[in-house]
Amino acid sequence: MIAPLLPNEQQRLAALRSLDLLDTPPEPEFDRITKLLARSLQVPITLVSLVDESRQWFKSKVGLDVRETHRDHAFCAHTILQDSPLVVPDAQLDPRFADNRLVMDAPNIRFYAGAPIRSSSGHRLGTLCAIDSKPHNLSQEELDTLCDLAALVSNEIRLRERLSSTSDRLERSRDVARANEAHYRSMFELASVGIAIVAANGAWISVNDALCKIVGYRADELMGLTFQDITHPDDLSTDLLLLGQLIDDKIDHYHMEKRYLRKDGRPVWIDLGVTKKTDDAGRIEYFVSIVKDIDSQKVAEERLIALQRGLESKVEARTAELLESNGRLIKAIDQQRDSERQLRKREAELRTVLENAYDAYIALDQAGLVTAWNREAENIFGWQMGEAIGRPLEDLIVPLSMAEMHRSGVSRYRAGGLTRMLDQRLEIPARRKDGSTLTVEARIKALDIDGQIIYSAFLHDITERKDAEIRREHEARQDALTGLYNRRALAEMLPRAIARADRSGKHLGLLFLDLDGFKEVNDSFGHEAGDRVLCRVATEIKKCIRQTDSAVRFAGDEFAVVLEGLIAGYPDALRVAEKILEAISASWKYNNHEVQVGASIGVVVHIPGEEQSPAALLKEADHWMYRAKHAGKGCVLSPYFK
């Protein structure tokens, strides 16, 4: 009788092939077991048999010359259908095997006893079996021996699985790292803006092609210079002042417009953005500079201002010539017409530049009504030019919450000419026609032409850039697995929490947790189960604390909790710690297995006004956590118990 297939046969075969055991040479680890089984049961044939799609293949064999037989005739194909051993005292009397060719011909099987061998995922991959040409009856002790030795074979196979899984994960991690490096390098080299990695002393560490084109130097030439060497002398002091504030942590980045001196000596205007990269100790590793060529934009701005200022004066000059004498009237008219044609030509050129600019251009008259609105302004804000012209700016793009501030600022400038908004690069919120908000980078100028104020502004949509900055900041402070704050976030929040406690006069609690039994879960059920445990612990901790408190995954299976606004100090903190301990110690199910972990928790409280650094507070909490672990685990300890 041919054994039927298991319902999960394809998964079982995949698990078997993933071990890379089929068609491999004999190994002493398995051979020792088959020899021991042969001696223990006093049978001539013992096998470690792996049941493949169409055959049973022998990883280890005693008393048999062949390496494999067809699956249709395999006793072991019947054994893997059940969890318990299969014992056939006399195959000739068993209707399943009486007509089997292995019974009727060599090796003339009469007695068979086999126990399944399993993978770590529970798949029955094959058997450890004993065979004799004479009938047998197994004692319970002999059956136990067979099962124990089959368990040893299973353990050896599971060890191979773990080694293979670890090796695969390591190789995948290396592949990801190599891919990320290649992706970063490609982005760095192909970026349309200049990018540079700059050392703390100003020396260039790495530059891309776009930056080299902006300044006219080759990359190897820049490596021998500092950014100070190629900065225009008139702009260097401002750059160094902002850089000093960045180094002193007064700001976390800065933007400025400045000039570089190209290799040929010509100055070039650029928009510079600088951020810093620090190590875990807060030391500066390097600066990242983003450099955008705005030389043509600056020239366009200067031309626009010159045109607006010169328009009326040129017309007046031509008009004055008309009045000098009737004798020169025709000539003056011709000159005026020619001048007007030139002015119209220049105005048309200017309108073309503005209509095709990558930035929105908006102009306002003295009353604050829109007089110019280019195509990019239509694209960014959703208002067509015909809808925008003649309307107050506050009705179009100023957020409703800032409308009053906008009106007040315009009024102050009209009254005294004072404002902080002009002639500098600003990042401000704006509003679209559909009511949605965005962030724009704006440069606003005010021109006084014959006592009439004209405002002109270039605006660039930087919403995506700002959103990306916010996402990067959030990701840098969040643990990817559990969604809790990470160690960096704790280092930033703890000093601020201590300062708030000192100001409010309320106590600050710090809990430091280390899971008990986590390693056993990892070893027994694998890293996926370990990750599930960490996520569950994070969820239970968040359930036990208030919104004003903060939960942190410190490292591995270590967690921290910051409790703010405690009235009673230690009693309040200990009550929360006990609540957390009880919640995470409850058992739960994972893949039909009961899983349970505990925790050792150290608790310390900062009393307002005490001179205690964040590092010292964290060190003390860690100390009491270890005291709790050495006291027998699964408990809470703090100085309060002294």
C-alpha positions, 0 to 999 in steps of 0.5 A: 500500500502506497502511503498518502501525502501529508496536507502540508507536503509542499511546505515539508519538502521545502523545509527538507531541501532548505537544510542542504542535507540530501545527497551529502556525504555521511557525517559522524554525528548521524552515524554514531546514532545509527550504530548505537541504535543497532547495538541497543535493539540488536538489529542488523539494519538501522537508518536515518531516512529523509523522505523526498518527493519520490524517494527515501534517501539515507543520510546514515545507514548500518547494514544496508548497501544502497543509498536510497529506495523509491518512496512508493515502497518506503515504510518511512513514508507511512511513519511521517504521517503520524507523530508517534512511532510506527512499529510493525512486528511482522510485515508479512502479517500486516496488510499495508506491507505484505505485498511490498517488494522490500518484504518479498525481496531483499532486504526481506523486511519482517520487522520495522520500527521507526520514529519521526524526526522533525524540523524546528517548525514541526515538519516530519522530514523522515525517520530514525528506523530499525529493520530486521529480516526476523519478526520482533516485538519491542519492549517499552524500554526499547521503544523509548530508546528509539524515540530518544535517539530520534530526538537526538537526530531532530536536535542535530537537524534543528542546529543546522537550521539555526546555523543556516538561518543565522548565515542567511540573515547575515548575508542579507544584512550585508547585501542591504548595507551594500545596496544602501551604500550604492544608493547613497553614492548614486544619489550623492553623485547624480544630485542636481544640487551641490553636496559636500561632507565637510570636516569640523575644521572646514576641510572638504571630505567629499564633494559631488560633481554638481558642487565642482561645476558650481565652483569650477574646481576639480574634486581633488583640488577642493580636497586641498582647500577649506570652505573658508578658502573659497568663500567671498571675504565679505560673506565669511564672517556671517558664515563663521558666526552661524557655524559657531552657533551650530557647533554650540548647539544654539541652532540645529541647522542654518541657511544663508545666501553667500558668494563662493569665489570660483577657480577663475576668480569670478564670484558666484551666488549660492544658497547654502544649507548646513547641518551637522552629524554627531556621534552618540557622545554628541561630538561633531563628526562632520557637516553636510552642506547643500549648495544651490546655484542661485547666481542667475536668480540673483541677477534676475532680481537685480534686473527687476529692481533696476527696471522698476526703479528706472522705468518712470525716470526714463519716461520722464527724461524723454518727456522733458526733451519733448518740451525743450522746443517745438523744433525738436518735437518730431525727433523727441517723439521718435526718441520717446517712441523708441525708448518706449519700444525698448522699455516694452521689449525689456518688460516683455523679456521680464514677463517671460522670465517671471512667467517661466520662473521656477518660483512663484512671483507676486507683486503688491501695490501700496494698498496690499492688492495683487498686481502681478501673479505668474504661472508658478504662483497659479500652480503652487497656490491654485488661484488663476491670475485673473482671480488673484489680480486686484485682491488683497494678499491675505484673501489668497495665500495668508493662513487665516490664523495669521491674517491679523499679523499680516495686516499689522505688519503691513501697517507698521511698515507704512507708518515707520518703514520697519519690518523684519520680513524684508530682504532676507530668506524666510520660511513661512506658512501659506494657504492654497485655494482649497484651504490646504497649507504649505510651507514656502521659502520667501524673499520679499523686497519693498521699493519706494517709487515716487512715494508709492510702495511696491512689494515684490516677492519670490516664493518657493514651495519647500513643503516636501523638504520640510516634511522630509526633515520632520520625518527624519527627525522623528525616525531618528528618535523612534525605535523601528520595532516597537514604535517607542522612543529610542535611546537618543530620544531619552538622552534629549528628553531626560534633561528637559524633564528634570528641568520641568520638575525643578520648575514645577516642584513635582517629582520625576520618576525613572524606571529601568526595566530588563526582561527576565526569560527573554533569551529562553523565548528567543532560543525556544521559538526564534527571533520572530517570537522575540520581536513579538514579545518586545512589541507586546511589552511595549504595548503593555508599558504604554497601557500602564502610563499616562500621556504625559509619561514617556516609554523608551526602548533603551537597548535589546530587551531593556526599557526605560519609563519617564514619569513626570508630575509625581506628587508622592514621589517614590510611592507613585513611581513604585505603584506604576512599576508594580503595575507594569511588572504585573502586566508584562508577566502575564502569560500569552499564546504564541503559535499555540505555545504558552509564552511568559516573560518577567522583568527586573525593575529599578526605580529612582526619583528625582526630587526638585532642586537636587543637583543630579545630572541625567546620566547620574539618574540613569546610572542609579536606575540601572544600578537598582535594576541589577539589584532587583535581578540579583535579588531573584528577578521578577521584582522592583527595587529602589532606594525607597526600600532602604 
